[in-house]
């Protein structure tokens, strides 16, 4: 029997969501055949079977989030049928349930006499099924709601924002009526003092207006609160509420964690890419004809970063608490935009590749990332990251560090720009490179020395591309 576990899809990943089973219990599966799909903040991908045999047990349902190395299924390499033990146990339960009715009759009258309402009220609130988004948890805390009482309509019984809003609306309608009586009830009780002598009546009138003014104050807040998210004043809301995907939630959590962990500082350098542009223009057609892909600016910038990382290795390090981890390998992560998220596959031993090798790796990883064919080890182990927002026309940006790394470079678009050179105006290919770095480890002087080296390599480009 072979255990199938939730794989680790990145160094900072501690859990994953099983989004879809591609095989059913009892079906035959071959080694390396896609078995199930998972989603993390690093990747949405298919996980291959670790062995050939019969899928005998499915232990984790679709939509369930579990930690890495959790056993999600078992494969019988002998090819036997799935065990029917669970069904046998289920069949045994009804038989044991028959003698149970005998004890209830004696205690029944006692239960009616005592009428312990609170006990049965607490029992029916089971734990919610399915993963809960941070938004749902926050709303539940704000409105003091037991999530076990809310029926989820999402995948795998997941409670969505719409489910919670509907529950809040129902509770708000029930709570709105008793809120008004308590305020006026105690005030009439103060009426007995006035009857005895005439002098006391003038003094009681002042107190009633004060509590009366205070009573309405707490009443308005609860009433408008429930309707607000559902239907704001002025007619029905023209909005559509959609729960975030698992990948989007993981990305959000990772970005927030990075900003909380690292004091981000960004430095921007303007780089003259004219020599690189001419080199690229000279080899562009050859690359397309001989290798089937275009030659872009990104491999040149990645190569310059590798050279600079060798000279300033602290930017190739990572932090683990108060410990600095120095990496001998230079593994460059290249951010790839997906339809519904972002992923950072890693070019291993990037310092051993020339421009051609880097371009080939970039094209291969980006293509397989978009077709969800990356392997788990291809999205972990990065020591430095590069994100190219210039491909969408952006001049510059301030990227977020990919933890536990200590720096990430952002690449702006390359534009032909008039610049002053030796008191003359010339048209040059200009690019803005930004570096976000972790100020816990990297100081501004070191960051700018690193960027100056990158700039020097690009402006004085002399390497051949092949």
C-alpha positions as CSV (number, residue, x, y, z in Angstrom):
1,X,0.0,0.0,0.0
2,X,1.4,3.4,-1.0
3,X,0.5,6.6,0.7
4,X,-0.3,9.6,-1.4
5,X,0.6,12.9,0.4
6,X,0.0,16.6,-0.1
7,X,3.3,17.7,-1.7
8,X,5.2,20.9,-0.6
9,X,4.9,23.3,-3.5
10,X,7.2,26.0,-2.1
11,X,9.5,26.7,0.9
12,X,6.9,29.0,2.5
13,X,3.9,26.8,1.8
14,X,2.5,24.9,4.7
15,X,-0.8,23.7,3.3
16,X,-2.7,23.2,0.1
17,X,-6.3,22.8,-1.1
18,X,-7.3,19.7,-3.0
19,X,-9.5,21.1,-5.7
20,X,-10.3,18.1,-7.8
21,X,-9.9,14.3,-7.9
22,X,-9.0,13.0,-11.4
23,X,-9.6,9.4,-10.4
24,X,-12.3,7.8,-8.2
25,X,-11.8,5.1,-5.5
26,X,-11.5,1.7,-7.1
27,X,-10.1,3.0,-10.4
28,X,-6.8,1.9,-11.9
29,X,-4.0,4.5,-12.0
30,X,-0.6,4.4,-13.6
31,X,2.6,5.8,-12.1
32,X,3.1,9.5,-12.9
33,X,-0.5,9.7,-14.2
34,X,-2.3,12.8,-13.0
35,X,-4.2,11.9,-9.9
36,X,-5.6,15.1,-8.4
37,X,-5.4,18.9,-8.6
38,X,-4.2,21.2,-5.8
39,X,-4.2,25.0,-5.3
40,X,-1.7,27.0,-3.3
41,X,-0.4,30.6,-3.3
42,X,2.5,29.3,-5.4
43,X,0.8,27.2,-8.0
44,X,-2.4,25.5,-9.3
45,X,-1.2,22.2,-10.7
46,X,-1.9,18.5,-11.2
47,X,-0.2,16.0,-8.9
48,X,0.9,12.7,-10.5
49,X,0.4,9.3,-8.9
50,X,3.5,8.1,-7.0
51,X,2.8,4.4,-7.9
52,X,0.8,2.2,-10.2
53,X,-2.2,0.3,-8.8
54,X,-5.7,0.8,-7.6
55,X,-6.9,3.9,-5.8
56,X,-8.2,2.1,-2.7
57,X,-8.9,5.0,-0.3
58,X,-9.7,8.7,-0.7
59,X,-9.1,10.4,2.6
60,X,-9.4,14.0,1.7
61,X,-12.5,15.4,-0.1
62,X,-12.5,18.1,-2.9
63,X,-12.3,21.6,-1.5
64,X,-10.6,20.5,1.7
65,X,-7.4,22.3,2.8
66,X,-4.7,20.2,4.6
67,X,-1.1,20.6,5.6
68,X,1.8,19.4,3.6
69,X,2.7,15.7,3.9
70,X,-0.8,14.9,5.0
71,X,-1.9,11.5,3.5
72,X,-4.8,12.3,1.1
73,X,-5.2,8.8,-0.4
74,X,-3.8,5.3,-0.6
75,X,-2.9,3.2,-3.6
76,X,-3.0,-0.6,-3.5
77,X,-0.1,-1.7,-5.8
78,X,-1.6,-5.2,-5.8
79,X,-4.6,-3.8,-7.8
80,X,-7.2,-5.0,-5.3
81,X,-10.6,-3.5,-4.9
82,X,-11.1,-0.8,-2.3
83,X,-11.9,-2.0,1.2
84,X,-15.5,-2.1,2.1
85,X,-14.9,-1.7,5.9
86,X,-16.5,1.7,6.1
87,X,-19.7,0.4,4.7
88,X,-19.7,-2.6,7.0
89,X,-19.3,-0.3,10.0
90,X,-22.1,2.0,8.7
91,X,-24.4,-1.0,8.4
92,X,-23.6,-2.1,12.0
93,X,-24.6,1.3,13.4
94,X,-28.3,1.0,12.7
95,X,-28.4,-2.4,14.4
96,X,-26.9,-1.0,17.5
97,X,-29.3,1.9,17.4
98,X,-32.4,-0.4,18.1
99,X,-31.7,-1.1,21.8
100,X,-31.0,2.6,22.4
101,X,-34.7,3.6,22.6
102,X,-35.3,1.5,25.8
103,X,-33.3,3.8,28.2
104,X,-34.9,7.1,27.0
105,X,-38.4,6.5,28.5
106,X,-37.4,6.5,32.2
107,X,-35.5,9.8,32.1
108,X,-38.0,11.4,29.8
109,X,-40.3,12.8,32.6
110,X,-37.3,14.1,34.5
111,X,-36.1,16.0,31.4
112,X,-39.5,17.5,31.0
113,X,-39.6,18.6,34.6
114,X,-36.2,20.3,34.5
115,X,-36.5,21.6,31.0
116,X,-32.7,22.1,30.5
117,X,-33.1,24.4,27.4
118,X,-29.4,25.6,27.2
119,X,-27.9,22.1,26.8
120,X,-29.8,21.1,23.6
121,X,-29.3,24.6,22.2
122,X,-25.5,24.3,22.4
123,X,-25.2,20.8,21.0
124,X,-26.7,21.4,17.5
125,X,-23.9,23.8,16.5
126,X,-21.4,21.6,14.8
127,X,-18.1,22.7,13.4
128,X,-18.4,24.3,9.9
129,X,-17.4,22.0,7.0
130,X,-15.0,23.2,4.3
131,X,-12.4,25.9,4.4
132,X,-13.3,29.4,5.7
133,X,-12.0,32.6,4.1
134,X,-10.5,35.3,6.3
135,X,-13.4,37.6,5.3
136,X,-16.0,35.0,6.6
137,X,-14.1,34.6,9.9
138,X,-13.9,38.4,10.4
139,X,-17.7,38.9,9.7
140,X,-18.5,36.1,12.1
141,X,-16.4,37.7,14.8
142,X,-17.9,41.1,14.2
143,X,-21.5,39.8,14.4
144,X,-20.8,37.2,17.1
145,X,-22.0,34.3,15.0
146,X,-21.4,30.6,15.6
147,X,-20.3,29.4,12.1
148,X,-21.6,25.9,12.9
149,X,-25.2,27.3,12.7
150,X,-24.7,28.7,9.2
151,X,-25.5,26.4,6.3
152,X,-22.8,26.7,3.6
153,X,-23.7,26.5,-0.1
154,X,-20.1,26.6,-1.5
155,X,-18.0,23.7,-2.7
156,X,-17.7,21.0,-0.1
157,X,-20.2,22.8,2.2
158,X,-18.0,25.9,2.4
159,X,-19.6,28.9,4.0
160,X,-19.5,31.9,1.6
161,X,-20.0,35.6,2.3
162,X,-23.5,35.4,0.8
163,X,-24.4,32.6,3.2
164,X,-23.3,34.7,6.2
165,X,-25.1,37.8,4.9
166,X,-28.3,35.9,4.6
167,X,-27.9,34.5,8.1
168,X,-27.2,38.0,9.5
169,X,-30.3,39.4,7.7
170,X,-32.5,36.7,9.3
171,X,-31.0,37.3,12.8
172,X,-31.4,41.1,12.3
173,X,-35.1,40.7,11.6
174,X,-35.6,38.7,14.8
175,X,-33.5,41.0,17.0
176,X,-35.1,44.3,15.7
177,X,-38.4,43.9,17.7
178,X,-37.4,43.4,21.3
179,X,-34.8,46.2,21.1
180,X,-37.3,49.1,21.7
181,X,-39.4,47.9,24.7
182,X,-36.5,47.7,27.3
183,X,-35.9,51.5,27.2
184,X,-39.4,52.8,27.9
185,X,-40.2,50.0,30.4
186,X,-37.9,51.1,33.2
187,X,-38.9,54.8,32.8
188,X,-42.6,54.5,33.7
189,X,-41.5,52.7,36.9
190,X,-40.3,56.1,38.1
191,X,-43.9,57.3,38.1
192,X,-44.7,56.2,41.7
193,X,-42.6,59.0,43.3
194,X,-44.8,61.9,41.9
195,X,-48.1,60.8,43.6
196,X,-47.3,61.6,47.3
197,X,-46.7,65.4,47.7
198,X,-46.7,68.1,45.0
199,X,-43.1,69.2,45.5
200,X,-41.5,66.0,44.2
201,X,-43.1,66.1,40.7
202,X,-40.9,68.9,39.3
203,X,-37.7,67.0,40.1
204,X,-38.7,63.7,38.4
205,X,-39.4,65.3,34.9
206,X,-35.8,66.2,34.3
207,X,-34.5,62.6,34.7
208,X,-36.9,61.1,32.1
209,X,-35.7,63.3,29.2
210,X,-32.1,62.3,29.8
211,X,-32.5,58.6,29.7
212,X,-35.0,59.0,26.8
213,X,-32.3,60.8,24.8
214,X,-29.8,58.1,25.7
215,X,-32.2,55.2,24.9
216,X,-32.6,56.0,21.1
217,X,-28.9,56.3,20.7
218,X,-28.0,52.6,20.9
219,X,-31.1,51.6,18.9
220,X,-30.2,53.0,15.5
221,X,-26.8,51.2,15.1
222,X,-28.1,47.6,15.1
223,X,-31.0,48.3,12.7
224,X,-29.1,49.8,9.7
225,X,-26.1,47.3,10.2
226,X,-27.7,44.2,8.7
227,X,-29.4,45.8,5.6
228,X,-26.3,47.9,4.7
229,X,-24.3,45.1,2.9
230,X,-27.4,43.6,1.3
231,X,-29.2,46.7,-0.1
232,X,-27.9,50.2,0.5
233,X,-30.3,53.2,0.5
234,X,-31.3,54.3,-3.0
235,X,-32.4,50.9,-4.4
236,X,-30.9,47.5,-4.9
237,X,-27.1,47.3,-5.0
238,X,-25.5,46.9,-8.4
239,X,-22.7,44.7,-7.2
240,X,-21.7,41.1,-7.5
241,X,-20.1,39.3,-4.6
242,X,-17.7,36.5,-5.5
243,X,-15.5,34.5,-3.0
244,X,-11.8,34.6,-3.8
245,X,-10.2,31.5,-5.3
246,X,-8.0,29.4,-3.1
247,X,-5.0,30.6,-5.0
248,X,-6.0,34.3,-4.6
249,X,-6.5,33.8,-0.9
250,X,-3.0,32.3,-0.6
251,X,-1.4,35.1,-2.6
252,X,-3.1,37.6,-0.4
253,X,-1.9,35.9,2.8
254,X,1.6,35.6,1.4
255,X,1.8,39.3,0.4
256,X,0.5,40.6,3.7
257,X,2.9,38.3,5.6
258,X,5.8,39.6,3.5
259,X,5.0,43.3,4.2
260,X,4.6,42.5,7.9
261,X,7.8,40.5,8.0
262,X,10.2,42.7,6.0
263,X,10.7,46.5,6.2
264,X,10.5,47.1,2.4
265,X,12.7,49.8,0.8
266,X,12.8,50.3,-3.0
267,X,15.6,52.0,-5.0
268,X,15.1,52.8,-8.7
269,X,17.9,53.1,-11.4
270,X,17.6,54.4,-14.9
271,X,19.6,52.1,-17.3
272,X,20.7,52.8,-20.9
273,X,19.8,49.6,-22.7
274,X,21.0,50.8,-26.2
275,X,23.8,48.2,-26.6
276,X,21.5,45.4,-25.4
277,X,18.8,46.6,-27.8
278,X,21.2,46.5,-30.7
279,X,22.5,43.0,-29.7
280,X,18.9,41.8,-29.4
281,X,17.9,43.3,-32.8
282,X,20.9,41.5,-34.4
283,X,20.0,38.0,-33.0
284,X,16.2,38.3,-32.9
285,X,15.4,36.6,-36.2
286,X,18.0,33.9,-35.6
287,X,16.5,32.9,-32.3
288,X,13.0,32.7,-33.9
289,X,14.2,30.5,-36.8
290,X,16.6,28.2,-34.8
291,X,14.9,27.9,-31.5
292,X,11.2,28.7,-32.1
293,X,11.1,31.6,-29.6
294,X,11.9,35.3,-29.5
295,X,14.8,36.9,-27.8
296,X,13.6,39.4,-25.2
297,X,15.3,41.8,-22.8
298,X,14.6,39.7,-19.8
299,X,17.5,37.2,-20.2
300,X,20.0,40.0,-20.5
301,X,18.7,41.6,-17.3
302,X,18.7,38.2,-15.5
303,X,22.3,37.6,-16.7
304,X,23.3,41.1,-15.4
305,X,21.6,40.3,-12.0
306,X,23.5,37.0,-11.8
307,X,26.9,38.8,-12.3
308,X,26.0,41.3,-9.6
309,X,24.8,38.6,-7.2
310,X,28.2,36.9,-7.4
311,X,29.8,40.2,-6.5
312,X,27.3,41.1,-3.7
313,X,26.2,37.6,-2.4
314,X,24.3,39.0,0.6
315,X,21.4,39.8,-1.8
316,X,21.4,36.1,-2.7
317,X,20.8,35.2,1.0
318,X,17.6,34.6,3.0
319,X,16.6,35.1,6.6
320,X,15.3,32.5,9.1
321,X,14.5,34.4,12.2
322,X,17.8,35.9,13.4
323,X,19.9,33.6,11.2
324,X,21.3,34.6,7.8
325,X,21.3,31.7,5.3
326,X,24.0,32.1,2.6
327,X,23.2,30.2,-0.6
328,X,26.1,29.0,-2.8
329,X,23.7,28.5,-5.8
330,X,22.1,31.4,-7.7
331,X,18.5,30.3,-8.3
332,X,16.5,33.0,-10.1
333,X,12.7,33.1,-9.7
334,X,10.9,34.6,-12.7
335,X,7.4,35.9,-11.9
336,X,4.8,34.6,-14.4
337,X,1.3,36.2,-14.7
338,X,-1.5,33.7,-14.9
339,X,-5.2,34.3,-15.7
340,X,-6.2,34.3,-12.0
341,X,-2.9,34.8,-10.1
342,X,0.8,34.8,-10.1
343,X,3.5,32.1,-9.9
344,X,7.3,32.3,-9.6
345,X,9.0,29.3,-11.2
346,X,12.8,29.0,-10.5
347,X,15.7,28.8,-12.9
348,X,18.2,26.7,-11.0
349,X,22.0,27.3,-11.4
350,X,21.2,30.5,-13.3
351,X,24.9,31.6,-13.0
352,X,25.8,28.6,-15.2
353,X,23.7,29.8,-18.1
354,X,24.3,32.3,-20.9
355,X,21.6,34.5,-22.5
356,X,20.4,31.7,-24.7
357,X,20.2,29.3,-21.8
358,X,18.3,31.8,-19.7
359,X,15.9,32.7,-22.5
360,X,15.2,29.0,-23.1
361,X,14.5,28.4,-19.4
362,X,12.2,31.5,-19.1
363,X,10.1,30.4,-22.1
364,X,9.9,26.8,-20.9
365,X,8.9,27.6,-17.4
366,X,6.4,30.3,-18.4
367,X,4.7,28.0,-21.0
368,X,4.4,25.1,-18.5
369,X,3.2,27.5,-15.7
370,X,0.3,28.7,-17.8
371,X,-0.6,25.1,-18.8
372,X,-0.3,24.0,-15.2
373,X,2.4,21.5,-15.9
374,X,5.1,22.7,-13.4
375,X,6.6,20.2,-11.0
376,X,6.6,20.9,-7.2
377,X,10.4,21.4,-7.1
378,X,10.2,24.0,-9.9
379,X,8.5,26.6,-7.7
380,X,10.8,26.3,-4.7
381,X,14.4,26.9,-3.8
382,X,14.6,30.4,-5.3
383,X,17.3,32.8,-3.9
384,X,16.4,36.0,-5.8
385,X,13.4,37.0,-7.9
386,X,12.7,39.1,-11.0
387,X,9.3,40.4,-12.0
388,X,8.8,42.0,-15.5
389,X,5.9,44.4,-15.3
390,X,7.4,46.3,-18.2
391,X,5.8,43.8,-20.6
392,X,2.5,45.5,-19.9
393,X,3.9,49.0,-20.4
394,X,4.7,50.0,-16.8
395,X,7.6,52.3,-16.4
396,X,8.5,51.2,-12.9
397,X,7.1,49.6,-9.8
398,X,7.8,48.6,-6.2
399,X,7.5,44.8,-6.1
400,X,6.9,42.8,-2.9
401,X,9.7,40.5,-1.6
402,X,9.1,36.8,-2.1
403,X,9.8,35.5,1.4
404,X,12.2,34.2,2.7
405,X,14.3,36.0,0.1
406,X,15.7,39.4,0.9
407,X,15.4,41.2,-2.5
408,X,13.4,41.3,-5.7
409,X,14.1,43.2,-8.9
410,X,11.3,44.9,-11.0
411,X,11.8,45.5,-14.7
412,X,10.1,48.4,-16.4
413,X,9.4,48.8,-20.1
414,X,12.2,49.7,-22.5
415,X,11.4,53.0,-24.3
416,X,13.3,55.1,-26.8
417,X,13.9,58.4,-24.9
418,X,15.8,61.6,-25.6
419,X,18.7,62.0,-23.2
420,X,21.6,64.4,-22.7
421,X,25.0,62.9,-23.6
422,X,28.0,65.2,-23.5
423,X,25.9,68.3,-23.9
424,X,24.1,66.8,-26.8
425,X,20.6,65.2,-27.1
426,X,20.5,61.6,-28.3
427,X,17.8,59.0,-28.6
428,X,18.5,56.0,-26.3
429,X,16.7,52.9,-25.2
430,X,16.0,53.5,-21.6
431,X,14.7,51.1,-18.9
432,X,14.0,51.7,-15.2
433,X,15.0,48.9,-12.9
434,X,13.7,48.9,-9.3
435,X,15.0,46.8,-6.4
436,X,12.9,46.1,-3.3
437,X,15.0,44.9,-0.5
438,X,14.7,43.8,3.2
439,X,16.2,46.5,5.3
440,X,16.7,44.1,8.2
441,X,19.6,42.7,6.3
442,X,20.3,45.0,3.3
443,X,21.3,48.6,3.7
444,X,20.7,51.3,1.1
445,X,24.4,51.6,0.2
446,X,24.7,47.9,-0.5
447,X,21.5,47.8,-2.5
448,X,22.7,50.7,-4.7
449,X,26.1,49.1,-5.2
450,X,24.3,46.0,-6.4
451,X,22.1,48.0,-8.8
452,X,25.1,50.0,-10.1
453,X,26.8,46.7,-11.0
454,X,23.6,45.5,-12.9
455,X,23.5,48.9,-14.7
456,X,27.2,48.7,-15.6
457,X,26.9,45.2,-17.1
458,X,23.8,46.2,-19.2
459,X,25.2,49.6,-20.4
460,X,28.6,48.1,-21.4
461,X,27.2,44.8,-22.7
462,X,30.0,42.7,-24.3
463,X,28.9,39.1,-23.9
464,X,27.8,37.0,-26.8
465,X,24.3,35.6,-26.4
466,X,25.0,32.1,-27.7
